[in-house]
Amino acid sequence: MSIEAIAAIGAELPDVVVPAAEVAQPTGFGAWFAQEVGAVNTNLVNADNDVRMLAAGQATSLHDVMIHMEEAKLSFQLLAQVRNRLLDAYQEVMRMQV
């Protein structure tokens, strides 16, 4: 294919940019789980940053740091339990005889 043919194909495409909010987001359990993994990661990173700021003497309150650490810990434990239950269910399905 020549460069002119490729340019002609590209010229036929509209120059419309769709905002990210209008793009269809995948739905279902997989999308939810990926979103929750991201939220747990954000909680863990924020708690780590709070601890670093506390160690440097920049934190405003020890209580807030402890609360953020507990929230991050609990969200991680919940995510781990959901993962374990999913693996157990998958293994059970794989053991089924057809």
C-alpha positions as CSV (number, residue, x, y, z in Angstrom):
1,M,0.0,0.0,0.0
2,S,1.4,3.4,-0.9
3,I,1.6,6.4,1.3
4,E,-1.0,8.2,-0.8
5,A,-3.5,5.3,-0.2
6,I,-2.9,5.5,3.5
7,A,-3.3,9.2,3.6
8,A,-6.6,8.9,1.7
9,I,-7.9,6.4,4.2
10,G,-6.9,8.7,7.0
11,A,-8.6,11.7,5.3
12,E,-11.9,9.8,5.4
13,L,-11.9,9.6,9.2
14,P,-13.8,12.3,11.0
15,D,-11.9,14.7,13.2
16,V,-14.3,14.3,16.1
17,V,-12.9,13.8,19.6
18,V,-15.2,12.1,22.0
19,P,-14.8,13.3,25.6
20,A,-13.8,10.6,28.1
21,A,-17.1,10.9,30.0
22,E,-19.0,9.9,26.9
23,V,-17.0,6.8,26.1
24,A,-18.8,3.7,27.2
25,Q,-17.1,2.2,30.2
26,P,-17.1,-1.5,30.5
27,T,-19.6,-2.8,33.0
28,G,-19.8,-6.0,35.0
29,F,-17.9,-7.6,37.7
30,G,-14.5,-7.4,36.1
31,A,-14.8,-3.6,35.7
32,W,-16.0,-3.3,39.2
33,F,-13.2,-5.4,40.6
34,A,-10.5,-3.4,38.6
35,Q,-12.0,-0.2,39.9
36,E,-11.9,-1.5,43.5
37,V,-8.2,-2.6,43.1
38,G,-7.4,0.9,42.0
39,A,-9.2,2.4,44.9
40,V,-7.4,0.0,47.4
41,N,-4.1,1.0,45.8
42,T,-4.9,4.7,46.2
43,N,-5.8,4.1,49.8
44,L,-2.5,2.3,50.4
45,V,-0.5,5.0,48.7
46,N,-2.2,7.8,50.6
47,A,-1.7,6.0,53.9
48,D,2.0,5.5,53.1
49,N,2.3,9.2,52.2
50,D,0.7,10.1,55.5
51,V,3.2,7.9,57.5
52,R,6.1,9.5,55.6
53,M,4.8,13.0,56.4
54,L,4.3,12.0,60.1
55,A,7.9,10.7,60.2
56,A,9.1,14.0,58.7
57,G,7.1,16.0,61.2
58,Q,4.8,17.5,58.6
59,A,1.6,15.6,59.5
60,T,-1.2,17.6,61.1
61,S,-2.7,14.8,63.3
62,L,-1.6,11.4,64.4
63,H,-5.2,10.4,64.7
64,D,-5.9,11.1,61.0
65,V,-2.8,9.1,60.0
66,M,-3.9,6.2,62.1
67,I,-7.5,6.4,60.7
68,H,-6.1,6.4,57.1
69,M,-3.9,3.4,57.9
70,E,-6.8,1.4,59.3
71,E,-9.0,2.3,56.3
72,A,-6.2,1.1,53.9
73,K,-5.7,-2.1,55.9
74,L,-9.4,-2.9,56.0
75,S,-9.9,-2.2,52.3
76,F,-6.9,-4.4,51.5
77,Q,-8.2,-7.2,53.7
78,L,-11.6,-7.0,52.0
79,L,-10.0,-7.1,48.6
80,A,-7.9,-10.2,49.6
81,Q,-11.0,-12.0,50.9
82,V,-12.9,-11.3,47.7
83,R,-10.0,-12.6,45.7
84,N,-9.8,-15.7,47.8
85,R,-13.5,-16.4,47.4
86,L,-13.2,-15.9,43.7
87,L,-10.3,-18.4,43.5
88,D,-12.2,-20.9,45.6
89,A,-15.3,-20.6,43.3
90,Y,-13.2,-20.9,40.2
91,Q,-11.5,-24.1,41.6
92,E,-14.8,-25.5,42.5
93,V,-16.2,-25.0,39.0
94,M,-13.0,-26.6,37.5
95,R,-13.6,-29.7,39.7
96,M,-17.1,-30.2,38.4
97,Q,-17.6,-33.1,36.2
98,V,-19.4,-32.5,32.9
